[in-house]
Amino acid sequence: MQNTFQKLLKLAFIFSTLITGWTSIVLLSNSTFNLEIKALITKMYLNQKNFIVNVQELSLLLVKDANERFSENNQSIIQLKNSKPD
């Protein structure tokens, strides 16, 4: 399993390196697609940034939900304890 993971990680690294190198060469050679490539890279960056912001917002919502559930559970336990005759 670990060997497979290492191979996939190595493949992803090689692919990323190739795409980065190829993109750099095309951008430095003033290709006719420069504007389109730059726009796509900007979109990729913004999507990545939005993903991180969305994960942060999701985390906050999950914490709020957990706090609400725990407070409801605690209130239920307190009510049960108070309703039991001694």
PyMOL Python script that loads the backbone (N, CA, C, O; Angstrom):
from pymol import cmd

cmd.read_pdbstr("""\
ATOM      1  N   MET A   1       0.825  -1.189   0.000  1.00  0.00           N
ATOM      2  CA  MET A   1       0.000   0.000   0.000  1.00  0.00           C
ATOM      3  C   MET A   1       0.869   1.253   0.000  1.00  0.00           C
ATOM      4  O   MET A   1       0.616   2.192  -0.755  1.00  0.00           O
ATOM      5  N   GLN A   2       1.883   1.262   0.840  1.00  0.00           N
ATOM      6  CA  GLN A   2       2.764   2.419   0.921  1.00  0.00           C
ATOM      7  C   GLN A   2       3.549   2.586  -0.380  1.00  0.00           C
ATOM      8  O   GLN A   2       3.797   3.708  -0.821  1.00  0.00           O
ATOM      9  N   ASN A   3       3.936   1.473  -0.987  1.00  0.00           N
ATOM     10  CA  ASN A   3       4.663   1.517  -2.245  1.00  0.00           C
ATOM     11  C   ASN A   3       3.802   2.151  -3.341  1.00  0.00           C
ATOM     12  O   ASN A   3       4.297   2.937  -4.149  1.00  0.00           O
ATOM     13  N   THR A   4       2.519   1.807  -3.363  1.00  0.00           N
ATOM     14  CA  THR A   4       1.590   2.374  -4.342  1.00  0.00           C
ATOM     15  C   THR A   4       1.431   3.868  -4.111  1.00  0.00           C
ATOM     16  O   THR A   4       1.409   4.653  -5.059  1.00  0.00           O
ATOM     17  N   PHE A   5       1.318   4.258  -2.837  1.00  0.00           N
ATOM     18  CA  PHE A   5       1.192   5.675  -2.502  1.00  0.00           C
ATOM     19  C   PHE A   5       2.434   6.445  -2.934  1.00  0.00           C
ATOM     20  O   PHE A   5       2.328   7.551  -3.463  1.00  0.00           O
ATOM     21  N   GLN A   6       3.597   5.871  -2.712  1.00  0.00           N
ATOM     22  CA  GLN A   6       4.847   6.523  -3.115  1.00  0.00           C
ATOM     23  C   GLN A   6       4.918   6.682  -4.630  1.00  0.00           C
ATOM     24  O   GLN A   6       5.381   7.709  -5.125  1.00  0.00           O
ATOM     25  N   LYS A   7       4.460   5.669  -5.370  1.00  0.00           N
ATOM     26  CA  LYS A   7       4.473   5.753  -6.833  1.00  0.00           C
ATOM     27  C   LYS A   7       3.519   6.836  -7.321  1.00  0.00           C
ATOM     28  O   LYS A   7       3.845   7.585  -8.242  1.00  0.00           O
ATOM     29  N   LEU A   8       2.339   6.920  -6.706  1.00  0.00           N
ATOM     30  CA  LEU A   8       1.374   7.956  -7.094  1.00  0.00           C
ATOM     31  C   LEU A   8       1.899   9.353  -6.763  1.00  0.00           C
ATOM     32  O   LEU A   8       1.733  10.290  -7.544  1.00  0.00           O
ATOM     33  N   LEU A   9       2.524   9.478  -5.616  1.00  0.00           N
ATOM     34  CA  LEU A   9       3.106  10.754  -5.224  1.00  0.00           C
ATOM     35  C   LEU A   9       4.227  11.156  -6.182  1.00  0.00           C
ATOM     36  O   LEU A   9       4.335  12.323  -6.561  1.00  0.00           O
ATOM     37  N   LYS A  10       5.044  10.210  -6.565  1.00  0.00           N
ATOM     38  CA  LYS A  10       6.139  10.467  -7.512  1.00  0.00           C
ATOM     39  C   LYS A  10       5.581  10.866  -8.879  1.00  0.00           C
ATOM     40  O   LYS A  10       6.102  11.776  -9.523  1.00  0.00           O
ATOM     41  N   LEU A  11       4.519  10.182  -9.321  1.00  0.00           N
ATOM     42  CA  LEU A  11       3.883  10.513 -10.590  1.00  0.00           C
ATOM     43  C   LEU A  11       3.295  11.924 -10.560  1.00  0.00           C
ATOM     44  O   LEU A  11       3.440  12.682 -11.519  1.00  0.00           O
ATOM     45  N   ALA A  12       2.634  12.270  -9.462  1.00  0.00           N
ATOM     46  CA  ALA A  12       2.055  13.606  -9.322  1.00  0.00           C
ATOM     47  C   ALA A  12       3.149  14.664  -9.328  1.00  0.00           C
ATOM     48  O   ALA A  12       2.980  15.724  -9.931  1.00  0.00           O
ATOM     49  N   PHE A  13       4.265  14.391  -8.666  1.00  0.00           N
ATOM     50  CA  PHE A  13       5.380  15.338  -8.646  1.00  0.00           C
ATOM     51  C   PHE A  13       5.980  15.526 -10.038  1.00  0.00           C
ATOM     52  O   PHE A  13       6.250  16.653 -10.453  1.00  0.00           O
ATOM     53  N   ILE A  14       6.185  14.434 -10.750  1.00  0.00           N
ATOM     54  CA  ILE A  14       6.744  14.505 -12.106  1.00  0.00           C
ATOM     55  C   ILE A  14       5.792  15.261 -13.030  1.00  0.00           C
ATOM     56  O   ILE A  14       6.228  16.104 -13.813  1.00  0.00           O
ATOM     57  N   PHE A  15       4.488  14.960 -12.942  1.00  0.00           N
ATOM     58  CA  PHE A  15       3.493  15.646 -13.770  1.00  0.00           C
ATOM     59  C   PHE A  15       3.490  17.145 -13.473  1.00  0.00           C
ATOM     60  O   PHE A  15       3.476  17.963 -14.393  1.00  0.00           O
ATOM     61  N   SER A  16       3.504  17.501 -12.195  1.00  0.00           N
ATOM     62  CA  SER A  16       3.508  18.918 -11.815  1.00  0.00           C
ATOM     63  C   SER A  16       4.759  19.624 -12.320  1.00  0.00           C
ATOM     64  O   SER A  16       4.696  20.758 -12.794  1.00  0.00           O
ATOM     65  N   THR A  17       5.881  18.951 -12.214  1.00  0.00           N
ATOM     66  CA  THR A  17       7.137  19.533 -12.685  1.00  0.00           C
ATOM     67  C   THR A  17       7.101  19.754 -14.190  1.00  0.00           C
ATOM     68  O   THR A  17       7.518  20.807 -14.674  1.00  0.00           O
ATOM     69  N   LEU A  18       6.609  18.779 -14.927  1.00  0.00           N
ATOM     70  CA  LEU A  18       6.520  18.914 -16.383  1.00  0.00           C
ATOM     71  C   LEU A  18       5.590  20.056 -16.791  1.00  0.00           C
ATOM     72  O   LEU A  18       5.933  20.860 -17.658  1.00  0.00           O
ATOM     73  N   ILE A  19       4.421  20.124 -16.170  1.00  0.00           N
ATOM     74  CA  ILE A  19       3.459  21.176 -16.506  1.00  0.00           C
ATOM     75  C   ILE A  19       4.030  22.556 -16.151  1.00  0.00           C
ATOM     76  O   ILE A  19       3.877  23.512 -16.911  1.00  0.00           O
ATOM     77  N   THR A  20       4.684  22.646 -14.997  1.00  0.00           N
ATOM     78  CA  THR A  20       5.294  23.923 -14.592  1.00  0.00           C
ATOM     79  C   THR A  20       6.382  24.347 -15.558  1.00  0.00           C
ATOM     80  O   THR A  20       6.439  25.505 -15.973  1.00  0.00           O
ATOM     81  N   GLY A  21       7.239  23.417 -15.912  1.00  0.00           N
ATOM     82  CA  GLY A  21       8.315  23.729 -16.856  1.00  0.00           C
ATOM     83  C   GLY A  21       7.786  24.123 -18.219  1.00  0.00           C
ATOM     84  O   GLY A  21       8.231  25.111 -18.803  1.00  0.00           O
ATOM     85  N   TRP A  22       6.851  23.366 -18.720  1.00  0.00           N
ATOM     86  CA  TRP A  22       6.263  23.643 -20.033  1.00  0.00           C
ATOM     87  C   TRP A  22       5.579  25.012 -20.032  1.00  0.00           C
ATOM     88  O   TRP A  22       5.730  25.794 -20.970  1.00  0.00           O
ATOM     89  N   THR A  23       4.829  25.287 -18.972  1.00  0.00           N
ATOM     90  CA  THR A  23       4.143  26.578 -18.867  1.00  0.00           C
ATOM     91  C   THR A  23       5.150  27.719 -18.828  1.00  0.00           C
ATOM     92  O   THR A  23       4.964  28.738 -19.494  1.00  0.00           O
ATOM     93  N   SER A  24       6.206  27.554 -18.055  1.00  0.00           N
ATOM     94  CA  SER A  24       7.236  28.591 -17.959  1.00  0.00           C
ATOM     95  C   SER A  24       7.870  28.864 -19.313  1.00  0.00           C
ATOM     96  O   SER A  24       8.064  30.019 -19.692  1.00  0.00           O
ATOM     97  N   ILE A  25       8.191  27.808 -20.035  1.00  0.00           N
ATOM     98  CA  ILE A  25       8.808  27.972 -21.359  1.00  0.00           C
ATOM     99  C   ILE A  25       7.866  28.708 -22.298  1.00  0.00           C
ATOM    100  O   ILE A  25       8.294  29.607 -23.021  1.00  0.00           O
ATOM    101  N   VAL A  26       6.599  28.342 -22.298  1.00  0.00           N
ATOM    102  CA  VAL A  26       5.630  28.981 -23.191  1.00  0.00           C
ATOM    103  C   VAL A  26       5.459  30.454 -22.823  1.00  0.00           C
ATOM    104  O   VAL A  26       5.397  31.310 -23.706  1.00  0.00           O
ATOM    105  N   LEU A  27       5.381  30.754 -21.528  1.00  0.00           N
ATOM    106  CA  LEU A  27       5.214  32.144 -21.106  1.00  0.00           C
ATOM    107  C   LEU A  27       6.445  32.987 -21.423  1.00  0.00           C
ATOM    108  O   LEU A  27       6.319  34.152 -21.799  1.00  0.00           O
ATOM    109  N   LEU A  28       7.617  32.414 -21.276  1.00  0.00           N
ATOM    110  CA  LEU A  28       8.848  33.155 -21.562  1.00  0.00           C
ATOM    111  C   LEU A  28       9.084  33.343 -23.060  1.00  0.00           C
ATOM    112  O   LEU A  28       9.794  34.264 -23.466  1.00  0.00           O
ATOM    113  N   SER A  29       8.500  32.486 -23.872  1.00  0.00           N
ATOM    114  CA  SER A  29       8.705  32.585 -25.317  1.00  0.00           C
ATOM    115  C   SER A  29       7.668  33.475 -25.998  1.00  0.00           C
ATOM    116  O   SER A  29       7.620  33.536 -27.226  1.00  0.00           O
ATOM    117  N   ASN A  30       6.836  34.167 -25.213  1.00  0.00           N
ATOM    118  CA  ASN A  30       5.822  35.080 -25.754  1.00  0.00           C
ATOM    119  C   ASN A  30       4.935  34.405 -26.796  1.00  0.00           C
ATOM    120  O   ASN A  30       4.833  34.852 -27.939  1.00  0.00           O
ATOM    121  N   SER A  31       4.308  33.336 -26.375  1.00  0.00           N
ATOM    122  CA  SER A  31       3.394  32.594 -27.239  1.00  0.00           C
ATOM    123  C   SER A  31       2.147  33.436 -27.523  1.00  0.00           C
ATOM    124  O   SER A  31       1.865  34.408 -26.823  1.00  0.00           O
ATOM    125  N   THR A  32       1.413  33.045 -28.556  1.00  0.00           N
ATOM    126  CA  THR A  32       0.169  33.738 -28.873  1.00  0.00           C
ATOM    127  C   THR A  32      -0.904  33.431 -27.832  1.00  0.00           C
ATOM    128  O   THR A  32      -1.933  34.104 -27.784  1.00  0.00           O
ATOM    129  N   PHE A  33      -0.670  32.419 -27.000  1.00  0.00           N
ATOM    130  CA  PHE A  33      -1.633  32.024 -25.977  1.00  0.00           C
ATOM    131  C   PHE A  33      -1.293  32.579 -24.598  1.00  0.00           C
ATOM    132  O   PHE A  33      -1.890  32.165 -23.604  1.00  0.00           O
ATOM    133  N   ASN A  34      -0.342  33.512 -24.522  1.00  0.00           N
ATOM    134  CA  ASN A  34       0.087  34.056 -23.232  1.00  0.00           C
ATOM    135  C   ASN A  34      -1.075  34.571 -22.392  1.00  0.00           C
ATOM    136  O   ASN A  34      -1.185  34.236 -21.212  1.00  0.00           O
ATOM    137  N   LEU A  35      -1.938  35.380 -22.988  1.00  0.00           N
ATOM    138  CA  LEU A  35      -3.043  35.967 -22.232  1.00  0.00           C
ATOM    139  C   LEU A  35      -3.987  34.889 -21.707  1.00  0.00           C
ATOM    140  O   LEU A  35      -4.440  34.950 -20.564  1.00  0.00           O
ATOM    141  N   GLU A  36      -4.274  33.910 -22.548  1.00  0.00           N
ATOM    142  CA  GLU A  36      -5.169  32.828 -22.130  1.00  0.00           C
ATOM    143  C   GLU A  36      -4.541  31.992 -21.012  1.00  0.00           C
ATOM    144  O   GLU A  36      -5.223  31.604 -20.063  1.00  0.00           O
ATOM    145  N   ILE A  37      -3.253  31.722 -21.129  1.00  0.00           N
ATOM    146  CA  ILE A  37      -2.560  30.937 -20.113  1.00  0.00           C
ATOM    147  C   ILE A  37      -2.539  31.698 -18.793  1.00  0.00           C
ATOM    148  O   ILE A  37      -2.804  31.122 -17.737  1.00  0.00           O
ATOM    149  N   LYS A  38      -2.225  32.983 -18.850  1.00  0.00           N
ATOM    150  CA  LYS A  38      -2.193  33.793 -17.628  1.00  0.00           C
ATOM    151  C   LYS A  38      -3.578  33.869 -16.988  1.00  0.00           C
ATOM    152  O   LYS A  38      -3.703  33.812 -15.765  1.00  0.00           O
ATOM    153  N   ALA A  39      -4.611  33.999 -17.811  1.00  0.00           N
ATOM    154  CA  ALA A  39      -5.976  34.046 -17.277  1.00  0.00           C
ATOM    155  C   ALA A  39      -6.334  32.725 -16.600  1.00  0.00           C
ATOM    156  O   ALA A  39      -6.949  32.711 -15.533  1.00  0.00           O
ATOM    157  N   LEU A  40      -5.951  31.630 -17.220  1.00  0.00           N
ATOM    158  CA  LEU A  40      -6.230  30.316 -16.636  1.00  0.00           C
ATOM    159  C   LEU A  40      -5.460  30.112 -15.338  1.00  0.00           C
ATOM    160  O   LEU A  40      -6.006  29.563 -14.381  1.00  0.00           O
ATOM    161  N   ILE A  41      -4.221  30.537 -15.288  1.00  0.00           N
ATOM    162  CA  ILE A  41      -3.429  30.428 -14.059  1.00  0.00           C
ATOM    163  C   ILE A  41      -4.065  31.268 -12.955  1.00  0.00           C
ATOM    164  O   ILE A  41      -4.121  30.849 -11.799  1.00  0.00           O
ATOM    165  N   THR A  42      -4.544  32.454 -13.320  1.00  0.00           N
ATOM    166  CA  THR A  42      -5.229  33.302 -12.335  1.00  0.00           C
ATOM    167  C   THR A  42      -6.477  32.619 -11.809  1.00  0.00           C
ATOM    168  O   THR A  42      -6.744  32.645 -10.607  1.00  0.00           O
ATOM    169  N   LYS A  43      -7.252  32.000 -12.713  1.00  0.00           N
ATOM    170  CA  LYS A  43      -8.452  31.257 -12.287  1.00  0.00           C
ATOM    171  C   LYS A  43      -8.085  30.118 -11.343  1.00  0.00           C
ATOM    172  O   LYS A  43      -8.759  29.884 -10.340  1.00  0.00           O
ATOM    173  N   MET A  44      -7.013  29.418 -11.678  1.00  0.00           N
ATOM    174  CA  MET A  44      -6.575  28.305 -10.837  1.00  0.00           C
ATOM    175  C   MET A  44      -6.202  28.808  -9.446  1.00  0.00           C
ATOM    176  O   MET A  44      -6.546  28.183  -8.443  1.00  0.00           O
ATOM    177  N   TYR A  45      -5.507  29.928  -9.388  1.00  0.00           N
ATOM    178  CA  TYR A  45      -5.107  30.502  -8.103  1.00  0.00           C
ATOM    179  C   TYR A  45      -6.341  30.912  -7.306  1.00  0.00           C
ATOM    180  O   TYR A  45      -6.435  30.622  -6.114  1.00  0.00           O
ATOM    181  N   LEU A  46      -7.286  31.585  -7.958  1.00  0.00           N
ATOM    182  CA  LEU A  46      -8.494  32.033  -7.258  1.00  0.00           C
ATOM    183  C   LEU A  46      -9.321  30.860  -6.769  1.00  0.00           C
ATOM    184  O   LEU A  46      -9.870  30.904  -5.667  1.00  0.00           O
ATOM    185  N   ASN A  47      -9.417  29.807  -7.579  1.00  0.00           N
ATOM    186  CA  ASN A  47     -10.147  28.611  -7.147  1.00  0.00           C
ATOM    187  C   ASN A  47      -9.487  27.985  -5.925  1.00  0.00           C
ATOM    188  O   ASN A  47     -10.162  27.520  -5.007  1.00  0.00           O
ATOM    189  N   GLN A  48      -8.160  27.981  -5.928  1.00  0.00           N
ATOM    190  CA  GLN A  48      -7.427  27.425  -4.796  1.00  0.00           C
ATOM    191  C   GLN A  48      -7.683  28.281  -3.560  1.00  0.00           C
ATOM    192  O   GLN A  48      -7.907  27.760  -2.468  1.00  0.00           O
ATOM    193  N   LYS A  49      -7.647  29.588  -3.741  1.00  0.00           N
ATOM    194  CA  LYS A  49      -7.888  30.511  -2.634  1.00  0.00           C
ATOM    195  C   LYS A  49      -9.327  30.337  -2.124  1.00  0.00           C
ATOM    196  O   LYS A  49      -9.550  30.291  -0.914  1.00  0.00           O
ATOM    197  N   ASN A  50     -10.295  30.242  -3.033  1.00  0.00           N
ATOM    198  CA  ASN A  50     -11.689  30.041  -2.639  1.00  0.00           C
ATOM    199  C   ASN A  50     -11.866  28.720  -1.902  1.00  0.00           C
ATOM    200  O   ASN A  50     -12.632  28.639  -0.941  1.00  0.00           O
ATOM    201  N   PHE A  51     -11.167  27.697  -2.346  1.00  0.00           N
ATOM    202  CA  PHE A  51     -11.249  26.399  -1.688  1.00  0.00           C
ATOM    203  C   PHE A  51     -10.803  26.511  -0.239  1.00  0.00           C
ATOM    204  O   PHE A  51     -11.454  25.981   0.662  1.00  0.00           O
ATOM    205  N   ILE A  52      -9.695  27.200  -0.020  1.00  0.00           N
ATOM    206  CA  ILE A  52      -9.173  27.353   1.341  1.00  0.00           C
ATOM    207  C   ILE A  52     -10.153  28.146   2.204  1.00  0.00           C
ATOM    208  O   ILE A  52     -10.398  27.794   3.358  1.00  0.00           O
ATOM    209  N   VAL A  53     -10.713  29.220   1.638  1.00  0.00           N
ATOM    210  CA  VAL A  53     -11.692  30.028   2.380  1.00  0.00           C
ATOM    211  C   VAL A  53     -12.930  29.193   2.689  1.00  0.00           C
ATOM    212  O   VAL A  53     -13.467  29.261   3.795  1.00  0.00           O
ATOM    213  N   ASN A  54     -13.384  28.405   1.716  1.00  0.00           N
ATOM    214  CA  ASN A  54     -14.566  27.569   1.925  1.00  0.00           C
ATOM    215  C   ASN A  54     -14.322  26.501   2.985  1.00  0.00           C
ATOM    216  O   ASN A  54     -15.219  26.195   3.771  1.00  0.00           O
ATOM    217  N   VAL A  55     -13.130  25.937   3.014  1.00  0.00           N
ATOM    218  CA  VAL A  55     -12.801  24.944   4.045  1.00  0.00           C
ATOM    219  C   VAL A  55     -12.821  25.611   5.416  1.00  0.00           C
ATOM    220  O   VAL A  55     -13.291  25.026   6.391  1.00  0.00           O
ATOM    221  N   GLN A  56     -12.310  26.832   5.485  1.00  0.00           N
ATOM    222  CA  GLN A  56     -12.316  27.568   6.754  1.00  0.00           C
ATOM    223  C   GLN A  56     -13.758  27.824   7.210  1.00  0.00           C
ATOM    224  O   GLN A  56     -14.085  27.618   8.379  1.00  0.00           O
ATOM    225  N   GLU A  57     -14.606  28.266   6.299  1.00  0.00           N
ATOM    226  CA  GLU A  57     -15.999  28.521   6.648  1.00  0.00           C
ATOM    227  C   GLU A  57     -16.714  27.235   7.072  1.00  0.00           C
ATOM    228  O   GLU A  57     -17.501  27.236   8.018  1.00  0.00           O
ATOM    229  N   LEU A  58     -16.433  26.144   6.363  1.00  0.00           N
ATOM    230  CA  LEU A  58     -17.024  24.859   6.722  1.00  0.00           C
ATOM    231  C   LEU A  58     -16.579  24.445   8.123  1.00  0.00           C
ATOM    232  O   LEU A  58     -17.390  23.965   8.915  1.00  0.00           O
ATOM    233  N   SER A  59     -15.322  24.624   8.427  1.00  0.00           N
ATOM    234  CA  SER A  59     -14.805  24.270   9.753  1.00  0.00           C
ATOM    235  C   SER A  59     -15.518  25.069  10.839  1.00  0.00           C
ATOM    236  O   SER A  59     -15.895  24.520  11.874  1.00  0.00           O
ATOM    237  N   LEU A  60     -15.701  26.366  10.600  1.00  0.00           N
ATOM    238  CA  LEU A  60     -16.393  27.199  11.584  1.00  0.00           C
ATOM    239  C   LEU A  60     -17.833  26.741  11.787  1.00  0.00           C
ATOM    240  O   LEU A  60     -18.321  26.686  12.916  1.00  0.00           O
ATOM    241  N   LEU A  61     -18.507  26.415  10.694  1.00  0.00           N
ATOM    242  CA  LEU A  61     -19.883  25.927  10.802  1.00  0.00           C
ATOM    243  C   LEU A  61     -19.963  24.600  11.563  1.00  0.00           C
ATOM    244  O   LEU A  61     -20.871  24.390  12.367  1.00  0.00           O
ATOM    245  N   LEU A  62     -19.012  23.720  11.304  1.00  0.00           N
ATOM    246  CA  LEU A  62     -18.992  22.439  12.003  1.00  0.00           C
ATOM    247  C   LEU A  62     -18.759  22.626  13.496  1.00  0.00           C
ATOM    248  O   LEU A  62     -19.359  21.928  14.314  1.00  0.00           O
ATOM    249  N   VAL A  63     -17.887  23.567  13.854  1.00  0.00           N
ATOM    250  CA  VAL A  63     -17.630  23.842  15.268  1.00  0.00           C
ATOM    251  C   VAL A  63     -18.877  24.432  15.921  1.00  0.00           C
ATOM    252  O   VAL A  63     -19.237  24.049  17.034  1.00  0.00           O
ATOM    253  N   LYS A  64     -19.539  25.369  15.227  1.00  0.00           N
ATOM    254  CA  LYS A  64     -20.775  25.943  15.764  1.00  0.00           C
ATOM    255  C   LYS A  64     -21.832  24.860  15.973  1.00  0.00           C
ATOM    256  O   LYS A  64     -22.512  24.840  17.000  1.00  0.00           O
ATOM    257  N   ASP A  65     -21.968  23.965  15.002  1.00  0.00           N
ATOM    258  CA  ASP A  65     -22.934  22.871  15.109  1.00  0.00           C
ATOM    259  C   ASP A  65     -22.602  21.977  16.298  1.00  0.00           C
ATOM    260  O   ASP A  65     -23.485  21.599  17.068  1.00  0.00           O
ATOM    261  N   ALA A  66     -21.328  21.644  16.439  1.00  0.00           N
ATOM    262  CA  ALA A  66     -20.913  20.785  17.554  1.00  0.00           C
ATOM    263  C   ALA A  66     -21.188  21.472  18.891  1.00  0.00           C
ATOM    264  O   ALA A  66     -21.672  20.835  19.827  1.00  0.00           O
ATOM    265  N   ASN A  67     -20.885  22.759  18.983  1.00  0.00           N
ATOM    266  CA  ASN A  67     -21.145  23.496  20.223  1.00  0.00           C
ATOM    267  C   ASN A  67     -22.635  23.498  20.551  1.00  0.00           C
ATOM    268  O   ASN A  67     -23.027  23.317  21.704  1.00  0.00           O
ATOM    269  N   GLU A  68     -23.452  23.704  19.536  1.00  0.00           N
ATOM    270  CA  GLU A  68     -24.899  23.719  19.741  1.00  0.00           C
ATOM    271  C   GLU A  68     -25.402  22.348  20.191  1.00  0.00           C
ATOM    272  O   GLU A  68     -26.225  22.253  21.102  1.00  0.00           O
ATOM    273  N   ARG A  69     -24.911  21.297  19.554  1.00  0.00           N
ATOM    274  CA  ARG A  69     -25.337  19.942  19.930  1.00  0.00           C
ATOM    275  C   ARG A  69     -24.901  19.601  21.351  1.00  0.00           C
ATOM    276  O   ARG A  69     -25.664  19.017  22.121  1.00  0.00           O
ATOM    277  N   PHE A  70     -23.655  19.973  21.692  1.00  0.00           N
ATOM    278  CA  PHE A  70     -23.171  19.681  23.031  1.00  0.00           C
ATOM    279  C   PHE A  70     -23.961  20.450  24.080  1.00  0.00           C
ATOM    280  O   PHE A  70     -24.274  19.912  25.142  1.00  0.00           O
ATOM    281  N   SER A  71     -24.284  21.702  23.789  1.00  0.00           N
ATOM    282  CA  SER A  71     -25.050  22.478  24.763  1.00  0.00           C
ATOM    283  C   SER A  71     -26.453  21.901  24.911  1.00  0.00           C
ATOM    284  O   SER A  71     -26.994  21.876  26.017  1.00  0.00           O
ATOM    285  N   GLU A  72     -27.054  21.436  23.810  1.00  0.00           N
ATOM    286  CA  GLU A  72     -28.374  20.791  23.891  1.00  0.00           C
ATOM    287  C   GLU A  72     -28.300  19.505  24.709  1.00  0.00           C
ATOM    288  O   GLU A  72     -29.179  19.234  25.526  1.00  0.00           O
ATOM    289  N   ASN A  73     -27.243  18.709  24.488  1.00  0.00           N
ATOM    290  CA  ASN A  73     -27.069  17.464  25.246  1.00  0.00           C
ATOM    291  C   ASN A  73     -26.884  17.757  26.730  1.00  0.00           C
ATOM    292  O   ASN A  73     -27.460  17.078  27.579  1.00  0.00           O
ATOM    293  N   ASN A  74     -26.081  18.768  27.037  1.00  0.00           N
ATOM    294  CA  ASN A  74     -25.853  19.128  28.436  1.00  0.00           C
ATOM    295  C   ASN A  74     -27.141  19.593  29.094  1.00  0.00           C
ATOM    296  O   ASN A  74     -27.405  19.257  30.249  1.00  0.00           O
ATOM    297  N   GLN A  75     -27.943  20.361  28.372  1.00  0.00           N
ATOM    298  CA  GLN A  75     -29.217  20.826  28.929  1.00  0.00           C
ATOM    299  C   GLN A  75     -30.146  19.643  29.178  1.00  0.00           C
ATOM    300  O   GLN A  75     -30.844  19.605  30.190  1.00  0.00           O
ATOM    301  N   SER A  76     -30.157  18.681  28.264  1.00  0.00           N
ATOM    302  CA  SER A  76     -30.998  17.490  28.439  1.00  0.00           C
ATOM    303  C   SER A  76     -30.551  16.699  29.662  1.00  0.00           C
ATOM    304  O   SER A  76     -31.389  16.224  30.429  1.00  0.00           O
ATOM    305  N   ILE A  77     -29.256  16.554  29.851  1.00  0.00           N
ATOM    306  CA  ILE A  77     -28.722  15.813  31.003  1.00  0.00           C
ATOM    307  C   ILE A  77     -29.070  16.537  32.291  1.00  0.00           C
ATOM    308  O   ILE A  77     -29.463  15.904  33.271  1.00  0.00           O
ATOM    309  N   ILE A  78     -28.931  17.849  32.301  1.00  0.00           N
ATOM    310  CA  ILE A  78     -29.257  18.636  33.494  1.00  0.00           C
ATOM    311  C   ILE A  78     -30.742  18.499  33.819  1.00  0.00           C
ATOM    312  O   ILE A  78     -31.111  18.351  34.983  1.00  0.00           O
ATOM    313  N   GLN A  79     -31.588  18.548  32.801  1.00  0.00           N
ATOM    314  CA  GLN A  79     -33.028  18.405  33.028  1.00  0.00           C
ATOM    315  C   GLN A  79     -33.359  17.023  33.582  1.00  0.00           C
ATOM    316  O   GLN A  79     -34.200  16.886  34.470  1.00  0.00           O
ATOM    317  N   LEU A  80     -32.686  15.994  33.045  1.00  0.00           N
ATOM    318  CA  LEU A  80     -32.914  14.635  33.551  1.00  0.00           C
ATOM    319  C   LEU A  80     -32.483  14.516  35.006  1.00  0.00           C
ATOM    320  O   LEU A  80     -33.184  13.905  35.813  1.00  0.00           O
ATOM    321  N   LYS A  81     -31.350  15.086  35.343  1.00  0.00           N
ATOM    322  CA  LYS A  81     -30.856  15.025  36.715  1.00  0.00           C
ATOM    323  C   LYS A  81     -31.798  15.768  37.665  1.00  0.00           C
ATOM    324  O   LYS A  81     -32.041  15.321  38.786  1.00  0.00           O
ATOM    325  N   ASN A  82     -32.328  16.910  37.204  1.00  0.00           N
ATOM    326  CA  ASN A  82     -33.224  17.706  38.040  1.00  0.00           C
ATOM    327  C   ASN A  82     -34.582  17.056  38.208  1.00  0.00           C
ATOM    328  O   ASN A  82     -35.244  17.266  39.224  1.00  0.00           O
ATOM    329  N   SER A  83     -35.009  16.276  37.236  1.00  0.00           N
ATOM    330  CA  SER A  83     -36.338  15.660  37.302  1.00  0.00           C
ATOM    331  C   SER A  83     -36.353  14.358  38.094  1.00  0.00           C
ATOM    332  O   SER A  83     -37.426  13.882  38.467  1.00  0.00           O
ATOM    333  N   LYS A  84     -35.191  13.774  38.358  1.00  0.00           N
ATOM    334  CA  LYS A  84     -35.117  12.530  39.129  1.00  0.00           C
ATOM    335  C   LYS A  84     -35.392  12.829  40.599  1.00  0.00           C
ATOM    336  O   LYS A  84     -34.825  13.754  41.180  1.00  0.00           O
ATOM    337  N   PRO A  85     -36.278  12.022  41.188  1.00  0.00           N
ATOM    338  CA  PRO A  85     -36.507  12.206  42.635  1.00  0.00           C
ATOM    339  C   PRO A  85     -35.342  11.625  43.438  1.00  0.00           C
ATOM    340  O   PRO A  85     -34.791  10.587  43.072  1.00  0.00           O
ATOM    341  N   ASP A  86     -34.981  12.276  44.498  1.00  0.00           N
ATOM    342  CA  ASP A  86     -33.859  11.818  45.334  1.00  0.00           C
ATOM    343  C   ASP A  86     -34.275  10.775  46.306  1.00  0.00           C
ATOM    344  O   ASP A  86     -33.451  10.288  47.080  1.00  0.00           O
TER     345      ASP A  86
END
""", "prot")
cmd.dss("prot")
cmd.show_as("cartoon", "prot")
cmd.util.cbc("prot")
cmd.orient("prot")
